[in-house]
Amino acid sequence: MPADELREAVKALMGQAKDDLAELVSFQSVADPKQFPAEECEKAAQWVVDAFAAAGLQDVRMSMTPDGSNCVHGHAPGPEGTPTVLLYCHYDVQPPLGEDAWTVPVFELTERDGRWYGRGSADCKGNIVMHLTALRALEQVNGGFPCSIKLICEGSEEQGTGGLEAFVPENVELLRADTILVVDTGNFAVGVPTLTTTLRGMTSVDVKLEALSSPMHSGMFGGPAPDPVVAMIQLLGSLHDEHGNTTIDGLDNDQSWTGVDYSSEQFRSDANVLDGAELMGDGSVADMLWARPSATVLGIDVPHVIGSSAAIQASAAARVSLRIPNGVGGQEAQDALVEHLQTRVPWGLDCTIERVAVGDPFQGSLSGPGYESLKAGMEEAYGRELTTEGQGGSIPLCNVFAETYPDAEIMLMGVEEPKCLIHAPNESVDPSEIEHIALAEALFLEHYAKAAP
């Protein structure tokens, strides 16, 4: 059976996948020349060009994006009348973020306890290797690809400088596809086939309270003098109720998540919650993470404890971030947050609010031939039913894809399950996830070629 042949082909290719990942991880492709040489990104991009060209794609090349980074793109035409699939990934990585905390070399693939360690081993170089493994398996078993393939590999995703978001609208036909696989997420847990169906949006504001023209002695003036630090504490306290639910005027906070159940025990472990500390909110973990708004105080400008003096401060400032679920627009949420804060400023203090950032949430496809084909491929690869999860982080490119290609199905998947510790020291990938997701992608392409109109 073709499925069995693909399974065996993918399995046989895992040695090459490990060698590929070792080469990719060795490139210190942090897209910030202030931290690492720009040549490292150029080397990684060229590696991607060469690898996908060898895997059967045509006209694979680099193009400069508006932020100065290089994206890699190419294509392979399928049989006449078959649909087109765009495969996304990125070759840039996070910096070490605490090199002393690494127990293995940062940019050297190291195997330990069945996992492959190294910066980018999962996010997102593991996904690059996964794409290559799927395409090679199809080439070996079928002598080609069942439908048309396009590739876009980003070079500055981790920096958030928007290079590819600007490139896509300027190159609409280059990347046009019927289905887009954004491969930069992962399963809920190793061995649990999962599609990420929603991404929370985000907005943030800086709020400043001013009460005095200068700091004043707390012994002489404390009591009647308005204290902006105390006022800020009260103002920020209004963002949550006594149970920890986010309470922004005008935003619902009672929605429920219908996908995977995220146990509180697993979440406590994943989030490094200390013993005795209670989780926030009245809903389930999944409700609070993916279905409801979540306000976070990112920083406060007040004196440090060490070196503080007996003085009432003249002003205080804070940055507030609000993550928002699908169904709420980013601008709508920011407006609600600003109004909520403005109407709760204590004691008539002067309040200045600066709008910092805003981004809409995203919902992936939940129906259509692409979705059904990917569901079938994932379930066939893993031998169990597909589930869905959300992600707390935003991927602005998904909204750009949705706006540019409104008729395309867009789905998110990948090899980055929670134990990968992406964006943290000691990042790793479970090679079984590369193997299973590669098989799922190959099976998806075969199913989709037959199912799509």
ABEGO torsion letter per residue (X at the ends): XAAAAAAAAAAAAAAAAAAAAAAAAABBBBBBAAABBAAAAAAAAAAAAAAAAAAGBBGBBBBBBAAGBBBBBBBBBBBBGBBBBBBBBBABBBBAGGAAABABBAABBBBBGGBBBEBGAAOAAAAAAAAAAAAAAAAAAAGEBABBBBBBBBAAAAAGAGAAAAAAAABAAAABBABBBBBABBBABBGBBBBBABBBBBBBBBBBBBABABBBBAAAABGABBBAAAAAAAAAAAABBAAGBBBBBGBBAABBBABBBBBAAAAAAAAGBBBGBBBBEABBAAAAAAABBBBBBABBBBBBABGBBBBBBABBBBBBBBBBBBGBBAAAAAAAAAAAAAAABBGGBBBBBBBABBBBBBBBBABEAAAAAAAAAAAAAAGBBBBBBBBABBBAAAAAAAAABAABBBBBBEABBAAAGBGBBGBBBBAAAAAAAAAAAAAAAAAAAAABX
